[in-house]
Amino acid sequence: MGKSAAKKRQALAEMAPFTVGIEDLTHEGYGVARRDGKAIFVDGALPGEQAECVYTARRSRRDEARAVRILTPAADRVEPQCAHFGVCGGCALQHLHPTSQLATKQRWLLDSLTHIGKAQPNQVLEPVTGPLWGYRRRARLGVKWVPKKGRVLVGFRERHSAYLADLRRCEVLDPRIGGLLEELAGLVEALSIRDQVPQIEVAGGDAVLALSVRVLAAPSEADLARLRAFGKQHGVTFYLQPGGPDSLQPLESEPPMLAYPLPAFDLDLLFQPAHFVQVNAAINRQLVERAGELLQIQPEDRVLDLFCGLGNFTLALARRAREVIGVEGDTHLVAWARHNAAHNKVSNVAFYAADLAGDLETQPWLQGRYDKILLDPPRSGALAMMPRLAALAAQRIVYVSCHPATLARDIGELVHHCGYHLESVGVIDMFPHTAHVESIALLVHK
């Protein structure tokens, strides 16, 4: 730390605590207050509370503070279930009642639509809800050998720094791994390459849990034996990743396959540890069903599924439509989507690899008409596809989003320039206790 930064930190520490009333909540879960006409983001405080705070940063446009005492608790404040809440950066809202979490996320979503998209839905859908704890089947866990502590840490970053939080367990992770963080740290600590393991990726199917260990040096035979013994004892399957994602290799010659079912559609989807799947299996099942309901799929429909991944929506929609076309930028995922179609004996689908933000003039799947369209893009949204959607002029579009701002931006394009109106929108509780907002929107051609 430089002398200037140290002086600023010392000056903040010497400032007296102050009391403010919390008026709002930011999209990152910080309480919003005002003091002397200036906004303050207060960590640990909720709307409606009076909080005693100390400054953590002073900036030209806004300040930052931490609540050291809640003088008047909000009615919807609850006791966090996790002992590490407030230190670990994995969750931001455990101190807020789950019902209020959903109401807050719905407000964030509608505010984004109003201010960014300049659009309002005819109907706000009931939230899709599911398990509040132990739901997270995908995660990237940081790993760090800390000589000063004499041990390895495994978990998420601290809320206000790049350091790993000192976690014993995680309440939102799949229980098969959430209660094993100490044991997993002990395993890495016993390896000869304990200082050469920066992360472990978690990927959970219904029957199999895979742990992909990033290794910067080759493990010894003794290391491999320890990993195998741990896997056998705790029922997990290990993979090693010495380089990029393509270098991932199973520790065993014939590892059990990762899979998750979609019972309403008689589907069993296979995937590999590095593949994208929705983190919350229970919510994903409901999300796929709701998407089909909103699209109102008919037996004669031809459907387009953009950003289709390994076929999560595509194959389900194909159970009810005449034909479904899935398009995805990752060629490896396209190959697995085809594999999943064959595995489930779904023959009325076709998959294409294409960069959906690039030049699509020669793409064969853009020929012909579509009755319904579904898209589930990454956080960056699908702005480049909006003119294409306008030209296709499908009756209904369902947009699944993990970022309200880009959803609102794209919906604004569809509503104001592409001939659609926003029929309905709703929150999907994919990430309870975090500030992440998953949502679904239905647009109908005018």
Secondary structure as GFF3:
##gff-version 3
##sequence-region A 1 446
A	DSSP	alpha_helix	3	14	.	.	.	ID=ss1
A	DSSP	beta_strand	18	21	.	.	.	ID=ss2
A	DSSP	beta_strand	24	25	.	.	.	ID=ss3
A	DSSP	beta_strand	31	35	.	.	.	ID=ss4
A	DSSP	beta_strand	38	43	.	.	.	ID=ss5
A	DSSP	beta_strand	50	58	.	.	.	ID=ss6
A	DSSP	beta_strand	62	72	.	.	.	ID=ss7
A	DSSP	alpha_helix	98	112	.	.	.	ID=ss8
A	DSSP	pi_helix	113	117	.	.	.	ID=ss9
A	DSSP	beta_strand	123	124	.	.	.	ID=ss10
A	DSSP	beta_strand	138	146	.	.	.	ID=ss11
A	DSSP	beta_strand	151	155	.	.	.	ID=ss12
A	DSSP	alpha_helix	175	178	.	.	.	ID=ss13
A	DSSP	alpha_helix	181	189	.	.	.	ID=ss14
A	DSSP	three_ten_helix	194	196	.	.	.	ID=ss15
A	DSSP	beta_strand	199	204	.	.	.	ID=ss16
A	DSSP	beta_strand	209	214	.	.	.	ID=ss17
A	DSSP	alpha_helix	221	234	.	.	.	ID=ss18
A	DSSP	beta_strand	237	241	.	.	.	ID=ss19
A	DSSP	three_ten_helix	245	247	.	.	.	ID=ss20
A	DSSP	beta_strand	249	250	.	.	.	ID=ss21
A	DSSP	beta_strand	258	262	.	.	.	ID=ss22
A	DSSP	three_ten_helix	263	265	.	.	.	ID=ss23
A	DSSP	beta_strand	267	271	.	.	.	ID=ss24
A	DSSP	alpha_helix	281	295	.	.	.	ID=ss25
A	DSSP	beta_strand	302	306	.	.	.	ID=ss26
A	DSSP	alpha_helix	314	318	.	.	.	ID=ss27
A	DSSP	beta_strand	323	328	.	.	.	ID=ss28
A	DSSP	alpha_helix	331	343	.	.	.	ID=ss29
A	DSSP	beta_strand	349	353	.	.	.	ID=ss30
A	DSSP	three_ten_helix	364	366	.	.	.	ID=ss31
A	DSSP	beta_strand	372	375	.	.	.	ID=ss32
A	DSSP	three_ten_helix	383	385	.	.	.	ID=ss33
A	DSSP	alpha_helix	386	392	.	.	.	ID=ss34
A	DSSP	beta_strand	396	401	.	.	.	ID=ss35
A	DSSP	alpha_helix	404	417	.	.	.	ID=ss36
A	DSSP	beta_strand	420	428	.	.	.	ID=ss37
A	DSSP	beta_strand	438	445	.	.	.	ID=ss38
###
